[in-house]
Amino acid sequence: MKAIQRNALLTVSHLAVLAAGYAFHRGAGANSPEMIAVSALPPPVEMPKPGPVRPLSGYLSPGEGPWSAGDLRRAWHALKGSALPPDELAILRDKLRREWLVKDLRAALMVWSDEETLDASDVGTKIQGHLKGHEEEMLDWILAGDFGLDGRAVLDCWAARVGEKDRGLVLRSLGKIPVEFREQVIQSTFRWSMTVEEIDACVEELAKLTDDGVKTACWNAMLRGIAFNAINNGGPDRIHELIARQEIPGQARQAGLGLLAERIARSSQPAKAMEDFHKLSDDDQLVIAPQLLAEAKGNALASGSAVPNVLEMLCELENWELLAEEGPAAIDTFLERRKQSGGELSRWALKLPAREETAEIFRRAVSERFREDLEEGATWVASLPEGWHREQAFAQLAISADRDHRNAAMRDQALAGIADPALQQEMREWRAAKAVAK
């Protein structure tokens, strides 16, 4: 293993010589850049010293070991004028980079940031395995401006890499990070899945933060990360528990409820969605009710059960005002994007409680069955037991027969089936209004 390492070191230490020799064999002129010895090159520009926050550690001192950081820097500059084929040059540069990262992580990143635009994934690939033990130093380099315009990308990478293993360090460092960069750092810190123990440790660290805005932002990011990883990566589902904790900021608690509303409304598992809903207190269920319905309407195309499930939840809550105002439109949206047949939806509609506020929801839910097959729909209505649902179904059958099928005989037959005096009066008014409109 030592022999292999020494060979690699010899390779990178003599890159300039290799380049010169290669150029010679290709017939390079005596005055070509490739023929200039490394020792004859002008001294490299000195790398800027670290900021005053923290000095470089001993492991970065030039001259340590058989090949110093200075040797690597000179070799890198020598390669710039090399006439090596691109593929060979890429191999040599890669070997040099690998050794340079071990010898002088800061200087290597500074050179790359000077020569190319970096993003967080680039930096993450480059520093893989080299950051451990130097997390605080690297943050100081970033804040000192060592990486120029690429500092943001390096900071994002730092937050993601350090946040995966030591979120406490990132949280304790937030006060040093400029305000305009904090949000991204916080988001990167909580992107990874956490164990129950790690979540508890984060809650303890968050309690130590004195800036309420930062604390709220951290709680929000942590809740989003937990919610995402619980669904996508099998992480622990602690949202219900966390939003019930006394130390959670009020705004973060509202954000956590919003995350639950989104998850409940968009769930493809009706039983799990109802379980999540029932874990909430009655007050919290009322708080998220409007968002539940809005999310369900937005997810109607992807889920064949979102709208019916949420309407059932609102019935449990006895939120009759919201049901009357928004329920019919939710059914319309569902029908536009539905994955269920009219028969399935009409059977679901029989679950609706017999109330004035749910009558229009029921009618629109059964209307699709009548639109698809009027005769079959009439047979279904006749099979229903006497009561509110049968009466409302007859009313909609009359409307659908008239509007969708121009079938006056079926309309009159349906109207004759209605026994409730109040509903009979409503339908007489409906017919009168139609006559005036004509």
HELIX and SHEET records of a PDB file:
HELIX    1   1 LYS A    2  SER A   13  1                                  12    
HELIX    2   2 LEU A   15  HIS A   25  1                                  11    
HELIX    3   3 PRO A   33  MET A   35  5                                   3    
HELIX    4   4 VAL A   38  ALA A   40  5                                   3    
HELIX    5   5 GLY A   58  LEU A   60  5                                   3    
HELIX    6   6 ALA A   69  LEU A   79  1                                  11    
HELIX    7   7 PRO A   86  LYS A  103  1                                  18    
HELIX    8   8 LEU A  105  GLU A  115  1                                  11    
HELIX    9   9 ALA A  120  ILE A  127  1                                   8    
HELIX   10  10 GLU A  135  LEU A  143  1                                   9    
HELIX   11  11 GLY A  148  ASP A  150  5                                   3    
HELIX   12  12 GLY A  151  LYS A  165  1                                  15    
HELIX   13  13 ARG A  167  SER A  173  1                                   7    
HELIX   14  14 LEU A  174  LYS A  176  5                                   3    
HELIX   15  15 VAL A  179  THR A  189  1                                  11    
HELIX   16  16 VAL A  196  ALA A  207  1                                  12    
HELIX   17  17 ASP A  212  ASN A  232  1                                  21    
HELIX   18  18 ILE A  239  ILE A  243  1                                   5    
HELIX   19  19 GLY A  250  ARG A  266  1                                  17    
HELIX   20  20 PRO A  270  LYS A  279  1                                  10    
HELIX   21  21 ASP A  282  GLY A  298  1                                  17    
HELIX   22  22 ALA A  306  LEU A  317  1                                  12    
HELIX   23  23 TRP A  320  ARG A  337  1                                  18    
HELIX   24  24 GLY A  342  ALA A  349  1                                   8    
HELIX   25  25 GLU A  356  GLU A  372  1                                  17    
HELIX   26  26 LEU A  374  SER A  383  1                                  10    
HELIX   27  27 TRP A  388  ASP A  404  1                                  17    
HELIX   28  28 ALA A  408  ALA A  416  1                                   9    
HELIX   29  29 PRO A  421  ALA A  437  1                                  17    
END                                                                             
